[in-house]
Amino acid sequence: MPFAETGPVKLYYESRGRGPAVLLVMGLGMTLSGWWRTVPVLARSFRVLSFDNRGIGRSDGSALPYSVAAMADDAIAVLDAAGEQRAHVYGISLGGMVAQELALRHPDRVRALVLGATTPGGSPAVLAGVPALGFFWRAVAMEPEEALWAAVPYTYGETTRRRHAQRIAEDIAHRVRLPPGPSAYGHQVAAAAIHSTFDRLGEIAAPTLVVHGEEDAIVPPQHARLLAEAIQGAELRLWPGAGHLYVTDEPHADREIARFLRRHTGERSGMRGLPAQIRAAAAALARRPRFPLARYDRLTASPADPPAPRATAEGAKHER
């Protein structure tokens, strides 16, 4: 079995498919098996790398408290072990927080970024309702399968709960095989609670797609809007009728994400063709009032370049 090493911690990972790499970062308390619907779709075009976060599944834990920054460095260790210098990065929920931190700490390693059902944290973020927040602290003391079923009202959209119960049962069957221990789960909850990238989002230079369910009861859609507005050029896709686990609620989501990643594979024209650190520096200068620079990618684009993609959902394209 393949493992990546970061200090004393060994991280279990899997690789499937061929092509440009996509690194998947899973959310709270879930092993890489949580991607069971997504991996086959992306593996048609990409080499898909998925892994168990520290303390989860077959990866080693740590007695010390976790941080989102440390989990981002774990993800980089997986890329290193897999021999990939750069990859698309797709994180969901807590994994989306990790993906943000990864893009900020290691910009040259990220081709494109997908942030699913996640939050920038910080004071501007709109917290979920008290019932949802309280549930996840209570879930630490529940038996694993009991916690999974009890979370259903918070994690799935109403249509799925009423008409597609089999999808939920399939998800839980995958997740219950390697449930998280209470210590690792608690560490992850605490790491998510103090996560904040809000004041640094403008430094993210990778092409970014923000994906969210409109019925998300855990991370309300306002968080997606905050992300899309703060990240230069980000696209926003809100799925009607979908909850926190929108991949189960909306089967088309994975295919749309695959199209976005294909579109941003091998881009070399304009701003996106420059190294990430140069793009980030140019973006930072453009935001300073005393340096009223024009958008660099507009200056360098050739007449043959395709037009910017139209926004999906509600004004999906945000430009600074």
KOLMILO-182429 format. One record per atom (N, C-alpha, C): residue in three letters; x, y, z. Coordinates in steps of 0.001 Angstrom, whole numbers, plus 524288, in hexadecimal, padded with zeros to 5 digits. Example, Ala and Ser with C-alpha at 12.3 -4.5 7.8 and 13.67 -1.06 7.14 Angstrom:
<badrens>
ala833867E9C681E78 ala8300C7EE6C81E78 ala833907F31C81E78 ser832327F73681BA8 ser835667FBDC81BE4 ser832648001E81EBE 
</badrens>
This chain:
<badrens>
met803587FB5180000 met800008000080000 met80377804DB80000 pro8023C808BE7FCCD pro8057F80D717FC8B pro8048A8111880125 phe808C0813308033D phe8086A816F58077E phe80BEE81B958064B ala80A388202D807EB ala80D7B824E0807E2 ala80F22825E380D84 glu8139E8283180E37 glu815918294581377 glu8164E82F178143D thr8148D830FE818AC thr815658366081A3D thr816DA8365681FFA gly81BE9836E58210A gly81DC2836308265E gly81CC3830978280A pro81AB182FCF82CCA pro819A482A7E82E9D pro814798283D82C9E val8117282B47829B3 val80C38829B08280F val80C688274982299 lys80A13822B28220A lys809868203581CF3 lys803EC820D981B1A leu8035E822718162F leu7FE4182380813EA leu7FD2C81FA280F8C tyr7F8D181CE180FF5 tyr7F74B8192280BEF tyr7F4DC81C1080758 tyr7F67B81AA18029E tyr7F42781D0F7FDFB tyr7F360819047F9AE glu7F01581A6B7F5EF glu7EF038171C7F170 glu7EF6481A5B7EC77 ser7F0A6817BA7E826 ser7F11781A357E30A ser7EDDB8171C7DF23 arg7EAE081A037DBEE arg7E7AB8176E7D7FA arg7E76F81AD87D318 gly7E7C68186C7CE9B gly7E77481B397C9B0 gly7ECBC81D407C7E5 arg7ECBA81F9D7C341 arg7F171821D17C0F0 arg7F052827487BEF8 gly7F47E82A727BECE gly7F3F682FBA7BCDC gly7F5E38339D7C0D9 pro7F4958389E7C020 pro7F5FB83C917C407 pro7F3B683B117C95B ala7F68D83C4E7CD80 ala7F4EB83AA57D2B7 ala7F0A083E277D4EF val7ED0983B9F7D7B4 val7E92083E557DAE2 val7E99A83C317E068 leu7EA8183F9D7E42B leu7EAE383E0A7E9A6 leu7E5BA83F317EC56 leu7E35083B277EE9A leu7DE5A83BB07F153 leu7DF4C83BDC7F737 val7DCFC83FB67F9D6 val7DD9F840587FF7C val7D83C83FED80205 met7D78683BDA8051F met7D26183AA58074F met7D14583DDA80C3B gly7CC3C83DDC80DB6 gly7CA698410781212 gly7CA5983E3B81741 leu7C7868407881AE5 leu7C78783EF982060 leu7C64D839378213A gly7C9F783671823AB gly7C90D8311F8256C gly7C87C82D0882131 met7C98B82E6681C45 met7C8AC82AC7817F2 met7CDCA828EE815A1 thr7CDF5823F681436 thr7D280821CF8118A thr7D2258230E80BB8 leu7D61B82169808D4 leu7D6048223E80329 leu7D17681F7680081 ser7CF1881BA48032C ser7CA9C818EF800D9 ser7C5F081C9080029 gly7C60E82114802CB gly7C1E9824E68020B gly7C1B78270B7FC80 trp7C5F7826317F98E trp7C624827F47F41F trp7C455823BD7F054 trp7C19E81FD07F226 trp7C07981B477EED7 trp7BD3981CAF7EA0F arg7BA14820B97EA58 arg7B729822637E5B7 arg7BA92825B47E20B thr7BE19828AA7E424 thr7C12282C837E136 thr7C5AF82A1E7DE3C val7C8888268C7E0B8 val7CD52824777DE5E val7CC698221B7D8F3 pro7C87481EC57D821 pro7C7C681C847D2E1 pro7C6CA8209B7CEA4 val7C42E824DB7D006 val7C30F828F57CC2E val7C81382BD27CAB8 leu7CB1982D6B7CE9A leu7CFD8830637CD89 leu7D41882CF97CB1D ala7D42A827E97CC75 ala7D8498246D7CA85 ala7D7E38236C7C4AA arg7D39E824F37C232 arg7D349824797BC7F arg7D713828297B9C4 ser7D88582C717BC62 ser7DBE1830617B9EF ser7E0D68318E7BD03 phe7E11882FDA7C1F0 phe7E54D831807C554 phe7E78682CEC7C880 arg7EC3282DC47CA83 arg7EE3082A607CEA8 arg7EC0782C8B7D3C5 val7E8D1829807D677 val7E62382B587DB1F val7E8EE8293B7DFFC leu7EABB82CC87E33D leu7ED4782B6E7E82A leu7E99782CC57EC9B ser7E86C828F77EFD5 ser7E52F829E17F473 ser7E7FE827927F92A phe7E6EE8298F7FDC3 phe7E9C3827B48025D phe7E6758285480746 asp7E7F88256480B40 asp7E586825E381060 asp7E86782A208136B asn7E58F82E1481530 asn7E7FE8321681869 asn7EA4982FAE81D5F arg7EDE98326481FC0 arg7F0728304A8246F arg7EC7482ED7828A4 gly7ED4B82A4182AE8 gly7E9D08286182F00 gly7E4E4825C182D01 ile7E4278259B827E1 ile7DF668237E82588 ile7E0C881EA882250 gly7DD7481AB38227C gly7DE338161081F44 gly7E35A8136282041 arg7E67F812CF81C1F arg7EB7080FFA81C81 arg7F01E8138381D4A ser7EF398188B81E3B ser7F37B81C3281F44 ser7F48281CA48251B asp7F97481DAF82665 asp7FAE781E5C82BE0 asp7F86E8234A82E1A gly7F7A18232F83333 gly7F5AD827C5835E9 gly7FA0C82AA6838A7 ser7F89782E9783B89 ser7FC4C831AB83E8A ser7F9C08332A843A7 ala7FCBE832E6847DD ala7FA9D8345284CF5 ala7F9E883A3584D6E leu7FCD983D2284A58 leu7FC84842D184AA2 leu7F7B3844C2847A8 pro7F59A8494B84923 pro7F12984B7E84639 pro7F29184C5484078 tyr7EEB484BBB83D12 tyr7EF8C84C8183782 tyr7EEB18524083622 ser7F0FF853D2831D9 ser7EFD5858EA82F8B ser7EED085812829C4 val7EBD485B978276B val7EAC685B39821D7 val7EFD985BE381EC5 ala7F36085F35820B2 ala7F86285FF281E07 ala7FB8C85AE981DF4 ala7FBA38580E82253 ala7FE798531782278 ala7FC0284F2181ECC met7F6CF84F3181E6F met7F42B84B9D81AE1 met7F55B84CFB81532 ala7F628852008140D ala7F7B38539780EC2 ala7FD1F8518680D81 asp800A0851BE8114B asp805DE84F9681077 asp805AB849A680FD0 asp801F8847158127F asp801298417A811A4 asp7FFCC8406480BF0 ala7FC5E8439D809C9 ala7FABD842E080455 ala7FF5D843738009C ile802C18471D801C0 ile80772847BE7FE8C ile80AE6842E57FEEA ala80B2F8408780384 ala80E3D83BB98041F ala80C2083761800A3 val806FB837427FFE2 val804A28335D7FC69 val8064D8346B7F6C5 leu8062A8394C7F529 leu807FB83A987EFDD leu80DAD838F97EF1F asp810E783A0F7F305 asp8166B838A47F2A8 asp81716832BE7F21B ala8144482FD07F562 ala814BC82A197F541 ala812DA827E67F011 ala80EFE82A737EDB6 ala80CDE828A87E8B7 ala8101D82A877E417 gly8141B82DBD7E523 gly8177D82F9C7E0F1 gly81512833D77DD98 glu8116D836C57DFC6 glu80EC283AE87DCD3 glu810858403E7DEBC gln812BC843577DB2F gln8146B848987DC99 gln80FD184C547DD18 arg80BE484BB57D9A5 arg8075584F1F7D9B1 arg8026D84BD47D907 ala7FE1984DDC7DAF7 ala7F92784B0B7DA75 ala7F4A584EDF7DAE4 his7F03E84D6B7D895 his7EB6084FEA7DA07 his7EA1984E2E7DF97 val7E7BD851997E2A5 val7E66D8504D7E812 val7E098851327E8E6 tyr7DDF384D297EAD4 tyr7D85084D5A7EBB4 tyr7D74C84B9E7F151 gly7D55B84F347F473 gly7D41884DF97F9E1 gly7CE6F84F0B7FB0B ile7CC3084BD77FE69 ile7C6B584C7E7FFE4 ile7C64B84D20805CE ser7C31D850DB8077B ser7C225851E480D02 ser7C74B8533580FC3 leu7C8CB8505E813D8 leu7CDE5851408164D leu7D242850BD81241 gly7D1AB84D1F80E93 gly7D58B84C9580A6D gly7D5FB851708070E gly7D1B88546280689 gly7D1E985951803B2 gly7D4F485D78806AC met7D4AC85D4A80BDB met7D7E0860D180F0B met7DDA885F8280E4C val7DED485A6C80E50 val7E431858A780D6D val7E60D85A5B807FD ala7E29F859DA8041B ala7E40D85B4F7FEC4 ala7E54C861207FE5E gln7E2558646E80110 gln7E38D86A0480117 gln7E8FD86AF680347 glu7EA1886886807B1 glu7EF288694380A3C glu7F39086733806D2 leu7F290862D780436 leu7F67D8609F800B7 leu7F7B7864707FC4A ala7F3AB866BE7F9F2 ala7F47486A6B7F5A7 ala7F75A86F4C7F76B leu7F6B7870CC7FC5E leu7F966875607FE71 leu7FF08874307FFFB arg7FFDC86FA580242 arg8051786E378042B arg8089C86C107FFD4 his8063A869987FBF2 his8093D867037F7CD his806EF8685B7F270 pro806EE86D557F0F6 pro8043A86EDC7EC18 pro8066986C437E73A asp80B6D86B167E71E asp80DB3868C07E26C asp80C338630B7E1B4 arg809A2860C07E5A3 arg8082185B417E533 arg8028E85A947E33E val7FFB385EE57E288 val7FA1185E9F7E15D val7F8FB860957DBDB arg7F6C785D287D882 arg7F51F85EBA7D342 arg7EFEF861AF7D37D ala7EC0585F297D5AB ala7E6D8861877D64C ala7E49585F8D7DB6C leu7E0D0862737DD6A leu7DEC6861807E2A5 leu7D8D8860F27E26B val7D6CF85CF37E4FB val7D12D85C4B7E595 val7CFFD85C2F7EB6A leu7CC9F85FAC7ED1B leu7CB2F860297F29E leu7C57385EB87F333 gly7C46F85A3E7F597 gly7BF24858457F60C gly7BD008589B7FB8F ala7B85B85ADC7FC27 ala7B58885AE580123 ala7B8FB85C96805A5 thr7BBD8860DB804D9 thr7BFB68625A808BF thr7BF428681980A21 thr7C2D9869F180D52 thr7C28986F3280F86 thr7C7F08719C80FF0 pro7C844876CE80F8F pro7CD4587954810A0 pro7CE4287A108166A gly7CA2E87949819A0 gly7CABE87A5681F30 gly7CB548802782026 gly7CCD988188824F2 gly7CD878870882641 gly7C86C8899B827B5 ser7C8C388E44829CC ser7C41E890F582BC4 ser7C00389227827AA pro7C15D8931E8229E pro7BD368943C81ED3 pro7B9E188F7F81D69 ala7BBCA88ACE81E84 ala7B8EB8861C81CFC ala7B3F48859582039 val7AFC1883EB81DAB val7AAB8883358203D val7AA8487DAA82271 leu7AA3187D398278B leu7AA3787808829EE leu7A53187526828CA ala7A59B86FFC828AE ala7A0F186CC082810 ala79D8886D4882CE8 gly798AA86B8682C6A gly7951A86BCE830D6 gly79719868AC83572 val7957486A2E83A14 val797368678F83EDB val79627861B483EC1 pro791A885FD383CC9 pro790D185A2483CB8 pro7950685730839C0 ala796A98592983533 ala79A9F8566F83220 ala79FE485676834DD leu7A17585B05836F2 leu7A67585B5C8399A leu7A67F857EA83E74 gly7A2598582D8416D gly7A20C8550C84631 gly7A22484F3E84518 phe79FC784DAF840B7 phe79FA28481B83F78 phe7A51E845E283EE1 phe7A88B8489783C26 phe7ADAC8465C83B18 phe7B1148460083FF9 trp7B02684955843BC trp7B2E184899848B5 trp7B093843E984B95 arg7AB648433784B58 arg7A8FA83EB284DF5 arg7AA728399A84B54 ala7AB53839B584630 ala7AC73834F684346 ala7B1788325684504 val7B4FF8354984784 val7B9DE833058496F val7B8C482E8084D27 ala7B48082EE385025 ala7B34782AEA8540C ala7AFC682696851F7 met7AE19826D684D06 met7AA94822E984AD5 met7AD9281E548488C glu7AAF7819EF84821 glu7AD19815968452A glu7AD428172383F62 pro7B1278153D83C7F pro7B1F08171A8371E pro7AD1E816CC833A1 glu7AA988124C8335C glu7A620811DA82FCC glu7A1938152D831AA glu7A0DA8157D836CF glu79CBF818DB838EA glu79DA781E8783751 ala7A2948204F83793 ala7A3D2825B083630 ala7A2C9826B483067 leu7A40B822E482D0C leu7A3398239B82773 leu79D768243D8261F trp79A3A820E182863 trp794A38214882747 trp792438262B829C3 ala794298279382E6C ala7921A82C3F83103 ala793828313082E04 ala797BA830FA82AFC ala799728359A82814 ala796768366682301 val79353832A18215F val790B6832E481C48 val78DA0837F481B74 pro78AA1839E181F41 pro787B683EBE81E53 pro78B328437681D54 tyr7900A8432681F1C tyr7939E8478781E73 tyr796E6847168197B thr797A68425681791 thr79B73841858135C thr79909840CB80DF7 tyr7940383FA180D9F tyr7919783EA980882 tyr78CFB84257807A2 gly78BE584377802AE gly78773846B78014B gly78252843D98021E glu77E1F846D18025B glu779018448B80384 glu7773F840A67FF5A thr77840841E67FA60 thr7769583E5B7F634 thr77948839187F6AE thr77E478390B7F7CE thr781188341E7F87F thr77EEE8311D7FD24 arg77DDB833C48015D arg77BC88311B8060A arg7767082EB3804E7 arg7734783149801C6 arg76DFA82F64800C6 arg76DBA82B577FC5E arg770E682C097F852 arg77042828DB7F393 arg774D78253E7F261 his77956826317F4B4 his77E038232C7F341 his780D8821247F813 ala77DE181EB77FB85 ala7803081CBB8005C ala78479818B67FF47 gln78428815F67FAE4 gln788158120D7F9AE gln78D79814817F8F6 arg78D97819357F6C8 arg7929F81BE87F636 arg7951C81CD57FB86 ile791F381E607FF48 ile793F381F5B80488 ile795F581A4F806F5 ala792F88162480652 ala7949E811158087B ala799C580F5080613 glu79A7F81046800FB glu79F6880ED87FE63 glu7A3F8811EF800A8 asp7A32A816FB8017C asp7A74E81A2F803CC asp7A8D98182380929 ile7A4FF8171780C60 ile7A61781569811BB ile7A8B98101A811C4 ala7A73E80CAA80E30 ala7A9CF8078880DDC ala7AFA68081B80CD2 his7B12680BEC809A5 his7B6B480CE0808A9 his7B96380F4A80D63 arg7B6C3812E280FEB arg7B942815D88141B arg7B9CD812D181929 val7B65280F2F81A25 val7B65180C7D81F2A val7BAA08085E81F84 arg7BD208072081B22 arg7C1228030C81B2A arg7C5E28049781E70 leu7C7668097D81E24 leu7CBEE80B5C8211B leu7CA6581075823D8 pro7C7528102482800 pro7C57C814E582AA0 pro7C9E98179082D96 pro7C98D81CB282E4D pro7CDA181F7683130 pro7CD3981E7383704 gly7D19B81E72839A3 gly7D18B81E3283F57 gly7D0148237E84194 pro7CE4A823A784669 pro7CC95828A2848B3 pro7D0EB82CA284926 ser7D5CC82AEC84A03 ser7DA1782E9D84A92 ser7DB25831708456C ala7DBC282E768411F ala7DCD1830DF83C0D ala7D84B8344F83A5D tyr7D3808328683B3A tyr7CEE483596839C8 tyr7CEE383AC183CC0 gly7CFF883A82841D4 gly7D01B83F3A844FC gly7D4588430084339 his7D8F5840D7841DC his7DD2F8442183FDF his7DB83846EC83AE6 gln7D8CB8442D83773 gln7D7258469583287 gln7D30884AD383376 val7CF58849CD836EA val7CB5F84DBB83825 val7CDFA852B083A39 ala7D1CA851FC83DB2 ala7D47D8568183FF0 ala7D7978597483BCD ala7DA2E856A48383F ala7DD2C8592F83419 ala7D99885C6983098 ala7D51485A3182F3D ala7D15C85D0082BEC ala7CF45861DF82EA8 ala7CE7A86181833D2 ala7CC22865D5836BA ala7CF9886AB0836BC ile7D4C586A038367E ile7D84286E8C836B7 ile7DA8986FFD8315B his7D8DA86D2A82D59 his7DAC486E408280A his7D909873A182633 ser7DC8C87679823AE ser7DB2387B698213A ser7DF1387CC481D00 thr7DD1987D6B8183C thr7E05187F5F813EB thr7DDFF8845F811AE phe7D9F88866381420 phe7D6F088A9D811B8 phe7DA5E88F338100E asp7DDF0890D381362 asp7E1268955E81232 asp7E5738943C80E34 arg7E60F88F3B80CAD arg7EA3788DCB808FB arg7E82688BB4803CF leu7E30F88B7280336 leu7E0D8889097FE86 leu7E28188BC37F982 gly7E364890D57F9C2 gly7E50A893B37F523 gly7EA61892127F328 glu7ED5588F257F64B glu7F27F88D4F7F4AF glu7F234888447F187 ile7EDAB885BB7F16A ile7ED25880DF7EE6D ile7ED39882307E897 ala7F0F687FF57E5CC ala7F1A4881307E042 ala7EFB287CE77DCA9 ala7EEAC878407DEB2 ala7ED01873EB7DB69 ala7E76D874CA7D974 pro7E635873227D4AB pro7E0C0873337D2E6 pro7DD61870317D6C7 thr7D90E8726F7D860 thr7D60A870387DCB7 thr7D04886FA67DB4F leu7CE2586B277DCA9 leu7C88886A287DC4C leu7C6808693B7E1CC val7C28486C2B7E34F val7BFFA86B857E863 val7BAC6868C97E775 val7B9F7864587EA10 val7B54D861217E93C val7B2838607A7EE75 his7AD4F860E47EE5E his7AA6D860B77F34C his7A4C185F187F24D gly7A26A85C7E7F60E gly79CDE85B457F5DB gly799B085FA67F846 glu795708610E7F5B7 glu792338655C7F7B2 glu78F60863F57FCBD glu78EF685EDA7FDF0 glu78C5285D3E802BB glu7903385B62806DE asp7950A85D0180675 asp7990785B5E80A3A asp797AD85D7B80FA1 ala796A9859F881358 ala7953885B83818A2 ala799F385BC981C3E ile79E8285A2B81A57 ile7A33885A3581D8D ile7A68385F0381C5D val7A79385FE281760 val7AA6F864898159A val7A6C88676F811DA pro7A40E86B60813B1 pro7A03A86E048105F pro7A2A68703780B63 pro79F82870DC80740 pro7A187872B580235 pro7A42E8780A80269 gln7A32187B218067F gln7A5C388032806EE gln7ABAA87F96806F8 his7AD8C87B308090C his7B32C87A458093C his7B562879C4803BB ala7B27E877258004C ala7B43E876947FAE5 ala7B49C87BE17F840 arg7B0D387F3A7F94F arg7B0EC8846D7F6F1 arg7B597887987F8E7 leu7B6BC887187FDF7 leu7BB4E889CC80017 leu7C0488880E7FD55 leu7C0D8882F37FC92 leu7C576880DB7F9FB leu7C5E1882D97F45F ala7C1988827B7F187 ala7C1A8883EB7EC07 ala7C29B889C07EB42 glu7C0BC88CE87EED4 glu7C18A892897EE5C glu7C71D8941D7EFBA ala7C99C8912C7F342 ala7CEC8892B07F52B ala7D3418907E7F1E3 ile7D25488C2C7EF17 ile7D66D889C17EBE7 ile7D60688BDF7E665 gln7DA3088E397E47C gln7DA20890C47DF69 gln7D89B88CF97DB08 gly7D48F88E607D80E gly7D2F288B4E7D38C gly7D02E8863D7D4D7 ala7CEBE885557D9C0 ala7CC478805F7DB31 ala7C6F187FBF7D8A9 glu7C59487AE37D787 glu7C06B879907D588 glu7BD3D8771E7D9F5 leu7B83E878387DA01 leu7B4C7876497DE1B leu7B07C872F87DBB8 arg7AFB386E4F7DDED arg7AB7186AE27DC30 arg7A856869207E0EB leu7A36D86ACC7E13D leu79FE5869287E560 leu79C0B865327E32A trp79B73860C57E5CD trp797FB85CA67E3F2 trp792C585CDC7E6DF pro78E7585E077E42B pro7895385E157E6B5 pro787F4858AC7E8D2 gly78592858877ED4E gly783C4853977EF89 gly787FF850317F1E2 ala78CDD852127F1F1 ala7913584EF07F3FD ala792CF850E87F959 gly7945A84D3A7FCA5 gly7962D84E8D801DE gly79C1484E828022D his79E1A84D3E806CE his7A3C584D76807AC his7A69B8497680442 leu7A48F844CA803DE leu7A6EC840CF8007E leu7A45B8411B7FB1D tyr7A56F845557F86A tyr7A2DC846737F371 tyr7A4258426B7EF41 val7A88683FAD7EFC4 val7A9F383BC27EBDD val7A5E7837657EBB3 thr7A3A4836177F032 thr79F82832257F06C thr79A4C834747EEB7 asp799328392B7F057 asp7943E83BB37EEFF asp793DD83CF57E929 glu7983183E737E6C6 glu798358402A7E157 glu79C5383D1A7DE3A pro79AB7838DF7DB8D pro79E72835917D8B1 pro7A173838617D46C his79F8083CD27D288 his7A23A83FAE7CE5D his7A6EA842C07D06F ala7A74E8436A7D58E ala7AB5E846D17D7B4 ala7B0D7844FF7D634 asp7B1EC83FEE7D6BA asp7B72083DF87D582 asp7B89583EEA7CFD0 arg7B4D283E3C7CC4A arg7B5F983EFC7C6C0 arg7B72F844B77C595 glu7B479848477C82E glu7B59684DCA7C755 glu7BAF284F447C97F ile7BC4F84CFE7CDF0 ile7C17B84E007D02C ile7C5BA84BDF7CC90 ala7C4D7847457CA4D ala7C8A38450D7C69C ala7C95B848AC7C1F0 arg7C52284AFA7BFF4 arg7C59784E967BB88 arg7C8CE853617BD03 phe7C7ED855667C1B4 phe7CAF7859E97C37D phe7D0C9858947C3B9 leu7D210854007C5D3 leu7D790852877C648 leu7DA0A851A27C0F3 arg7D72384F447BD58 arg7D94684E937B815 arg7DA56853D77B582 arg7D6D98578A7B671 arg7D77C85CB47B41D arg7DC5A85F787B624 his7DDEA85E317BAE1 his7E269860CB7BD3C his7E72E85D3A7BD8E thr7E74F859467BA55 thr7EBED855EF7B9EC thr7EF4E857D57B56F gly7F42E8591A7B684 gly7F7C685AA37B26C gly7F7138601B7B06F glu7F436863887B352 glu7F39B868EF7B1A2 glu7F8E486BA67B1AA arg7F9F686E937AD9B arg7FEEA8715D7AD67 arg7FE558770B7AB8D ser7F9A48788C7AA0C ser7F90387DD97A7FA ser7F7D4881AC7AC57 gly7F9AC886887ABAB gly7F85088AB17AF40 gly7FA43889BC7B4BB met7F78588BF87B87D met7F90988BD87BDFE met7F983886527C003 arg7F5FD882D27BE52 arg7F5EC87D867C068 arg7FAB687A6A7BEC5 gly7FD8387C257BABE gly8021F8794E7B912 gly806FE87AAF7BC1B leu806B987EB17BF67 leu80B418803E7C26D leu80BB987CF07C754 pro8107287C8B7C996 pro81102879CC7CE8E pro80D7087C227D2A9 ala80BA5878CD7D63F ala807B587A7E7DA12 ala8099B87F0F7DD64 gln80E9987F267DEDA gln8107C8835D7E226 gln8104D888957DF4D ile81172888997DA25 ile8112D88D717D723 ile80B8288F327D6A0 arg807F888B6E7D5A9 arg8026D88CD87D552 arg8008B88F2D7DA6E ala8022388CDA7DEC4 ala8007388EC67E3E6 ala80283894427E4E3 ala8077A895487E36A ala809B489A7A7E437 ala806E389E897E0E4 ala805C789D367DBF4 ala802FB8A0D87D88C ala7FD848A1EB7DA92 ala7FAF189DD47DC8D ala7F5AA89E867DEA9 ala7F5CD8A20D7E36F ala7F9CE8A1647E6CE ala7FA358A4A47EB7F ala7FB108AA5B7EA10 leu7FE658AB597E623 leu7FF458B0B87E472 leu7FA518B3217E22D ala7F7678AFFD7DF3F ala7F2A98B1FB7DCCA ala7EE9A8B39C7E0C8 arg7EECD8B1437E574 arg7EAF88B2967E983 arg7EC748B7767EC94 arg7F13F8B9667EBE9 arg7F2EC8BDF67EEEA arg7F1318C2F97EC29 pro7EE3F8C6607EED4 pro7EC2D8CB117EC46 pro7F0608CE887E9E9 arg7F5058CEC57EC52 arg7F8FF8D2507EA4D arg7FBCF8D0177E58A phe7FAA68CB437E422 phe7FCC98C8F97DF60 phe7F83B8C71E7DBFD pro7F5998CA9C7D953 pro7F0E48C9257D653 pro7F24D8C6407D14C leu7F4158C14F7D1E4 leu7F5BD8BE497CD5D leu7F1178BBDC7CA95 ala7F16C8BB577C580 ala7ED828B86A7C28D ala7EE578B29E7C37E arg7EA4E8AF867C2A2 arg7EAD68A9DF7C32B arg7EEF18A7DC7BF62 tyr7F30D8A53A7C168 tyr7F7678A38A7BE2C tyr7F5B989FA67BA02 asp7F20789C297BB58 asp7F07B898497B789 asp7EDA489AC17B2EF arg7EAF689F177B3D7 arg7E85E8A1B47AF7D arg7EC648A4427ABD3 leu7F0A98A6247AE0F leu7F4AA8A8A07AADB leu7F78B8A4B47A77C thr7F82089FE17A97C thr7FB4D89C097A6BA thr7F828898497A36D ala7F3008982D7A3FF ala7EFDA8947A7A101 ala7F018895D279B2E ser7F043891C779805 ser7F05B8929079261 ser7EAD38925879037 pro7E9F68946F78B66 pro7E4AA894447891F pro7E2A088EC778885 ala7E63088AE97884E ala7E4768857F78792 ala7E2B3882F478C95 asp7E3D58857B7910B asp7E2518831A79604 asp7DC6E882AA7965A pro7DA6687E5F79887 pro7D4B687DD979910 pro7D2AA881B879D02 pro7CDB88834E79C85 pro7CB7B886EB7A054 pro7CAFD884497A59A ala7CAB18877C7A9B5 ala7CA0A885567AEF7 ala7C4F5882547AF3C pro7C4E587DE67B223 pro7C01E87AC37B277 pro7BBBB87DC37B518 arg7B71B87CDE7B33B arg7B29087F667B599 arg7B19E87D2E7BB05 ala7AFA48807B7BE61 ala7AE9887EC37C3B4 ala7AA3487AD67C3B0 thr7AADC876C07C6D0 thr7A690873317C7C1 thr7A3F4874ED7CCC6 ala79F03873DC7CD50 ala79BF1875747D1D6 ala79BF387B647D230 glu79C3B87D757D703 glu79B3C882F07D7C8 glu7A028886367D753 gly7A182887967D27A gly7A60088AF77D1A5 gly7AAFD888537D318 ala7ABE2883B87D0CD ala7B0268807E7D29D ala7B580882DE7D200 lys7B635886707CE7F lys7BB788888D7CDA0 lys7BC1388D8D7D0C3 his7BFDA88DAB7D44E his7C0EB892507D760 his7C65C894207D609 glu7C6F0898F47D4B0 glu7CC1C89AFB7D392 glu7CD0F89FBF7D6F2 arg7D1D189FEC7D89D arg7D37A8A4917DB65 arg7D58B8A8757D780 
</badrens>
